[in-house]
Amino acid sequence: MSNFDGSWREFQFETLVDLSLLVGGVRPEDEMVEGLLHHAVGTLDARCGLAGTLRRDGQFSFVRAVGIRADLEHLESLFGSDLLERLGRGEIVRVERPDDGPPFELIAAPLRWRDSLLGLVVLGDKESREGRTSFSESDSRFLLSLAGLVAAAVSTSRHVATVERDKSRLEEENRALRDIAKRQGFVGTSPPVDRMLELVKRVAPTGVSVMLRGESGVGKERVARLLHGSSDRSEGPFVPLNCAALPESLLEAELFGIEEGVATGVSKRLGKIELAEGGTLFLDEVGDLSLSLQAKLLRVVQEREFERLGGRERIAVDLRLVTATNRDLENMVEQGLFREDLYYRLRVVVIQVPPLRERRTDIPLLARHFLEIYGEQFGRAGLEFDREAVRVLSSYDFPGNVRELENVIQAAIALAPPGEVITTDDLGLDDQQRPDRETDPTMSLKDLEHRHILRVLEATGGNRVEAARLLGIDRTTLYRKMKQNASNDA
């Protein structure tokens, strides 16, 4: 090998190293295109050249040119209309033109990565000290190496750009969803809440029936409102109904409405189903429906029609049904207490709303949220928690979940002595009420809940209405829990 050949190979190697450094990391495509053209023209002594990356539609994304027109139509007139097709197969395309004007010789190499054509590089008229000369096979292979190096970097750059766009879009969607959630009163940034909100975001636009599962006080109605507000029915009504709050006779009329003249002095009244036309009907504690009402609700779900109480007219209705329960519906189905056909039609998608003890990092956020709201409402704006109060709140299990926390904060604001700081004494969570200081770690959650209910009843002098308010649950739920615990004790 001559000294010239050795120097030439060394020069090519240095060019490859320089270009590798240029495209290393994640670089903008225009920088990589410019670097490719500069190194290709300079190393192979071309009189003219062009380098560019392609979009999916086959047009240039970025292009740089020296001494040659930078458009695909012109290149196809020089190389032939099948230029991109041949480059897409990984070929080097070479053409020699008659002596009717430069360029006389052209070679094109593909920027190809994993069978995808990402761009091309074209060189024309190799020059030497003796004048014009031809590009050698070695030149073609070297040009292909430069193109391959840049193609890999372009692919990486595009992948990173796609990931960043998707990440930005997802962050924007999550930010918008959190804004909606906050307006609906659902505050939280913990991983369990993020997972739940992601599911809400995916399900909301679909219109399918959704069942919300979770303990009392976790905020199921707020999640239902969030589903409604994020759907294409957001301009329609959101109509909630607690199925556990009314006896069966009143619940049927409340749900389906009543015709005039059913009984003496009874006037026509629209039910919740009819009022939810074009919007969302939210049935809380759906597990408390009697079997007869379950059968009537099944007809609404299946046929999207119903009859008012005492009426015979079939009324069509367009609504989305969201239900919620903290009961074991699967066990109720096995015992014949809940219709299996209705169960499967209501739980098309199930969203689990996490209890507060599983999202403890949200407790300070929620506490400050309620402090801001009720501080303004009670004329005590500017109140803050001291550090120990935040620690105690964060370590407490809150069997009544968010509703209990909300009530605790309301009481603390109302009862705190004059000043700007709420302390642990203002919270009313004494040592015996703090699970982290008093609870047997082997105690079951049900036993813990039972013990806490008894303490609250004791603190209220047996007043069940007040106890239910402090626990953040309705009286029916309190009665049911007391009955369940009594039967378990027996």
C-alpha positions, 0 to 999 in steps of 0.5 A: 500500500502506497503512502498516499493510500495510507494517508487517504484511509487515515483521512477517511477514518478521521472524517468518520470520527469527526462526524460521529462526534458531530451527531453524538447525543441528540442533535437537531436534524438540520445540524446533522444534515449540514455536517453530513454534506460538509464532510462528504463534499470535503472528503470526497472532493465533490464539486457539488452536493446535497444532503437531506432528511425525508418526511413520511410523505417523501418530501424533504424535512431538512435539506442543504445543497451546494451547487445543485438545486435542492428539490426532489423533482430535479433530482428525479430528472437527473437520476430517474423517477425511481430514485427513492424506490432504489435508495429505499432498497439500500442501493447506491445510485450512480448516473453519468450524463452526456457532456452537455453541462455539469454535473457530469457524474452523480452518486446518491446514497441512502440514509437508511435505518432498519429498512426505512429511508430517512434521507439521502446524500448526493455528490456530483463531479469529483475533482482532482489536481488533474481535473475531473475524475470519477468516483471510485467504488471505495468512494461509494462505500465511504459515502454509504458509511457516512450516510448510515452513521447519520441515519442512525442518529436521525432515527434516534433524534426522531424517536426522542422528539416523539417521546418528548412530544408524547410526554408533553402532550400527556403532561398537558392532558394530566395537567388539564385533568388535574385542573378539572379534578381540583374544580370538582374537589378531587385533590391529589398527586400520589401514584394511586391517584395518578393511576386512577386519573389516567383511567378516568381520562381514557374512559371518560370520552367513551360513554360506557357504564362505569362502576366506582368501587371504594370505601365510604368517604373516598370521593366517589361522587367527585370522581363521577363528576370528573368523568362527566366533566371530561366527557362529551356530555359535560354540557348536559346535566349531572344528576346524583342519587344516593340509593341508600338515603331513601326507603324503597317506596320513595326511592322508586318515585325519586328514580323513575318519577311519578304520574299525576293522580297516582294517589290523592293530591299527587302531582306529576314529578320527573324522576332522576333518570328523566332529569339526566337526559343528555347527561350523566346519572350517578347512582351512589350505593347502588348495592342498596337497591332492592331486587325489584328496583334492580329489575327496573334499572336493568331495563333502563340499561338495556333498552334505554327506556322506562316508565314513570310510577303509575304510568304506562308510557315508555319514555326513551332516555339518552344518558350515561350511567355511573354507579358507585358502591362500597359493598361486596357485589360479587358476594351479593350476586352469589347470595342472590341479593344482586342481579348478575345480569345487572351487575355485569352491565353496570361494571363495564369499566371498574375504577377503584378509588383509593382510600386515604391511608393508601395515598398519605402524601395527598393528606397535607394537600387535601388538608390545606385545600380544605383549610383554604376553602373553610378558612375563607368561609368561616372568616379565618383566612390565613390559617396554617398548620404547624409541622406536628399537626401535618405529621399527625394528620398524615399518620392518621388512618381516617376510616371515614377517608376524605369526608372525615378529614374534611370534617376534622379541618372544619372543626379545627378552624371553628374551634382553634383559638385566635392566632394564625396556626392550627396545632395538634390540640386543635385537630381533636385527634388525641393519642388514643385516636391516633392509629400510629400510637395506639393500634395493635399492628395485627388488628384487621381494618374491620376491627380498626373501623369498628373501634373508631366508630365506637369512639366517635359514638362515645364522643358524641354521647351516642348521637348517631346523626352527629357521629355519622357527620363526623365520620363523613358517612350517611346514617344508613351506612353507619347503621349498616356498619354497626349491624355488621359489626354486631353480627360479627361479634355475635 
